[in-house]
Structure formats: C-alpha cells, structure tokens
Amino acid sequence: MTGARYAALVLLVLLVAGGAAAQQPPPAQPQPQAQEGPKPPARARPDRQDRGQPVTVDADRMERFGKESLVIFTGNVVARQANSVQYADRMEVYFDEKGDRILRTVSTGGVRIITGDCRTGTARRAEYSDLEQRVTLIGNARVWQDDNVVSGETITIFLSQDRSVAQGGKQERVKGIFYPRDENRDGQARKPAQQPCAN
C-alpha cells in the first residue's frame, strides 16, 4: 500500500469514526410486538441499517480542504458502506460543518455503483445525498438487476423507498427491458436464492 493510500485510509477512518459515533441513534426501547409481527420488506431494512455503518474509501490520492469541509479522492476510488460499494476515478466528499457526518458525495469518471439490494448502476457522474438517501446517475445512465435493465440520460435511485425514476435526454428516450420470472408448478414466481452481491 502506497503512503498516499495509507494516509487517505487512516484519515478517512478517523473522520468517519467520529461521525459514526456522533450519528449513532439513541437506543430504541424494546417493542416485543414488532418482533412477533410481520417483518418489513427485506429491501427496506438494509439501507436504514447501513446509514450507521462506517464508510471506507480507498484511492491513490486524497486531498482535504478543512474550511470547505471537503475531502477529494482521486485515482481508482473505491468507497464502501456495509453491502453498498461505489467505484469512480474521482470522488468529492462533503461533510457537515463539524466534520462529523457525510452530507453528500459527487463522483465522476467510470462511475459504477452496487446497492445493498444488488442493483448495479453505471454513469458518467453520480451524486449522492445522505439526507434524502438518494443517488442520481447522470450521463448515459444504466441500472440493472438480474436480467432487467433500464437506461436513460439520468436515473435517480431512492435507496430507502425501493423506488427509482429514469429520464430521457434530447437524443434518446428511456428504455427498459424486463424479463418474466419462471414459475413453479403452483403458479408462483420462483425467487432466486439470496446471495451477497458481487462487488
């Protein structure tokens, strides 16, 4: 590991460690009925849980601007939080005034994301807002899961809502390709076995 990569990783771990401690929610009071009732949708839970997990970034170079609460990573950037990962050539990370929490990120150059529910997206640019739990892919955006694919000029993924919005551009409209699921003898759709995402 080069000195720059090591320094970048150490500094970000220190920044995030303070932020993770600051944003830990107070312990919830036990609610036995919640455990006995029906469980929330599997896709909604990981994103809420992921927000409290540390963010680790690996890159060739890191530059910090304290007055702007900005850290810029460049060169083979890989950012991970729990089961989500993002790849890019450059990533700007904006913190709150105290430097305790990541507010948003802007990634450019060969952007590829993999969400906690195994959706994969590519674009020329990605903007992430922590408050709104939203990722916007801009420029030749494409998102797929299994064999289903959606493409457009921009695609916005609302992580905590299991919702996405695609918009076309001047030259090309939104395009979606969806494959029917195989059905078993009972007429119910077969669900693929839950496997961790390949990221």
C-alpha positions in Angstrom: 0.0 0.0 0.0 1.5 3.4 -1.0 2.0 6.1 1.5 -0.8 8.2 0.0 -3.3 5.4 0.0 -2.4 4.6 3.6 -2.7 8.2 4.7 -6.0 8.6 2.9 -7.5 5.5 4.5 -6.2 6.4 8.0 -7.6 9.9 7.8 -11.0 8.8 6.5 -11.3 6.2 9.1 -10.6 8.8 11.8 -13.1 11.2 10.2 -15.8 8.6 9.8 -15.2 7.0 13.2 -16.0 10.3 14.9 -19.0 10.8 12.6 -20.3 7.3 13.2 -20.2 7.8 16.9 -21.9 11.2 16.6 -24.7 9.9 14.4 -25.5 6.8 16.3 -29.2 6.9 17.2 -30.2 6.6 20.9 -31.0 3.0 21.9 -34.6 2.2 20.9 -36.9 1.0 23.6 -37.8 -2.7 23.2 -41.0 -3.4 21.4 -41.8 -7.2 21.6 -44.8 -6.9 19.2 -42.5 -5.6 16.4 -40.5 -8.8 16.6 -43.6 -11.0 16.6 -45.5 -9.2 13.8 -44.7 -9.4 10.1 -41.2 -8.3 9.1 -40.8 -5.2 6.9 -39.8 -5.8 3.3 -36.2 -7.2 3.1 -35.1 -4.4 0.8 -36.1 -1.6 3.1 -34.2 -2.8 6.2 -30.6 -2.9 4.9 -30.5 0.7 3.7 -31.7 2.1 7.1 -29.1 -0.1 8.9 -26.3 0.8 6.5 -26.5 4.5 7.4 -25.0 3.8 10.8 -22.1 1.8 9.3 -18.7 3.3 8.7 -17.7 4.5 5.2 -14.3 3.3 4.0 -12.6 4.9 0.9 -9.5 3.6 -0.9 -7.8 5.7 -3.5 -4.4 6.7 -5.0 -4.6 10.2 -3.6 -6.5 12.2 -1.0 -6.7 16.0 -0.5 -8.6 17.7 2.4 -9.9 21.2 2.4 -10.8 21.9 6.0 -12.6 25.3 5.5 -14.9 23.8 2.9 -15.4 20.6 4.8 -14.4 18.8 1.7 -12.2 15.7 1.0 -11.3 14.8 -2.6 -10.2 11.3 -3.5 -8.7 10.6 -6.9 -7.4 7.5 -8.7 -9.1 4.2 -8.6 -11.6 5.3 -5.9 -13.5 2.5 -4.1 -16.0 3.6 -1.4 -17.8 1.0 0.7 -20.5 1.2 3.3 -21.9 -2.1 4.6 -23.1 -4.0 1.5 -23.0 -1.0 -0.9 -20.0 0.0 -3.0 -19.1 2.7 -5.5 -16.2 2.9 -7.9 -15.0 6.1 -9.7 -12.0 8.0 -10.9 -12.7 10.9 -8.6 -14.9 11.4 -5.6 -15.7 14.6 -3.7 -17.0 14.0 -0.1 -18.7 16.9 1.6 -19.0 16.8 5.4 -21.2 18.9 7.8 -19.6 22.0 9.5 -18.2 19.9 12.4 -16.8 17.3 10.0 -18.8 14.6 11.8 -21.1 13.4 9.1 -21.0 12.9 5.3 -23.7 15.1 3.7 -23.2 14.3 0.0 -20.7 12.9 -2.5 -20.1 13.7 -6.1 -18.3 11.0 -8.2 -17.1 11.3 -11.8 -15.2 9.1 -14.3 -16.2 5.5 -14.9 -18.8 5.5 -12.1 -20.2 2.2 -11.1 -22.4 1.5 -8.0 -23.8 -1.6 -6.4 -26.6 -1.1 -3.9 -27.3 -3.2 -0.9 -30.2 -4.9 -2.7 -27.8 -5.9 -5.6 -28.8 -3.2 -8.2 -25.9 -2.2 -10.3 -25.7 1.2 -12.0 -23.2 2.9 -14.3 -23.0 6.5 -15.5 -20.5 9.4 -16.2 -21.4 11.1 -12.9 -23.1 10.1 -9.6 -24.4 12.4 -6.9 -25.4 11.0 -3.5 -27.4 12.9 -0.8 -27.4 11.3 2.6 -30.3 13.3 3.9 -32.6 12.2 1.1 -31.0 8.7 0.7 -30.8 9.4 -3.0 -28.3 8.5 -5.7 -28.6 10.3 -9.1 -26.8 8.7 -12.0 -26.1 11.3 -14.8 -25.0 10.8 -18.3 -25.6 7.6 -20.2 -27.1 6.1 -17.0 -27.9 2.4 -16.8 -29.3 0.3 -13.9 -29.8 -3.4 -13.9 -30.8 -6.2 -11.6 -30.7 -9.8 -12.7 -31.6 -9.6 -16.4 -33.8 -6.5 -16.1 -32.3 -3.3 -17.5 -33.3 0.4 -17.5 -31.3 3.1 -19.3 -31.7 6.9 -19.7 -29.9 10.2 -19.5 -30.5 10.3 -15.7 -31.6 7.7 -13.2 -32.4 8.6 -9.6 -32.5 5.8 -7.0 -34.3 6.4 -3.7 -32.5 3.9 -1.5 -34.8 3.9 1.4 -38.0 3.7 -0.7 -37.2 0.9 -3.2 -38.1 3.5 -5.9 -36.3 4.8 -9.0 -37.0 7.4 -11.6 -35.5 7.4 -15.1 -35.5 10.3 -17.5 -34.5 10.5 -21.2 -32.4 13.1 -22.9 -32.6 15.1 -26.1 -31.2 12.3 -28.2 -32.5 9.2 -26.5 -35.7 8.2 -24.6 -35.8 6.0 -21.6 -35.5 2.3 -22.4 -36.5 -0.7 -20.1 -36.1 -4.4 -20.7 -37.9 -6.7 -18.3 -37.9 -10.5 -18.3 -40.8 -12.5 -16.8 -39.9 -14.7 -13.9 -40.0 -18.5 -14.2 -43.0 -20.0 -12.4 -43.1 -23.3 -10.5 -45.9 -25.9 -10.7 -48.0 -24.0 -8.2 -48.0 -20.9 -10.5 -45.9 -18.9 -8.0 -42.9 -16.9 -9.2 -39.6 -18.5 -8.3 -37.4 -16.3 -6.2 -33.7 -16.5 -6.6 -31.8 -17.6 -3.6 -30.5 -14.7 -1.5 -26.8 -14.3 -2.3 -24.4 -11.5 -1.5 -23.8 -9.0 -4.3 -20.6 -9.5 -6.4 -18.9 -6.2 -5.6 
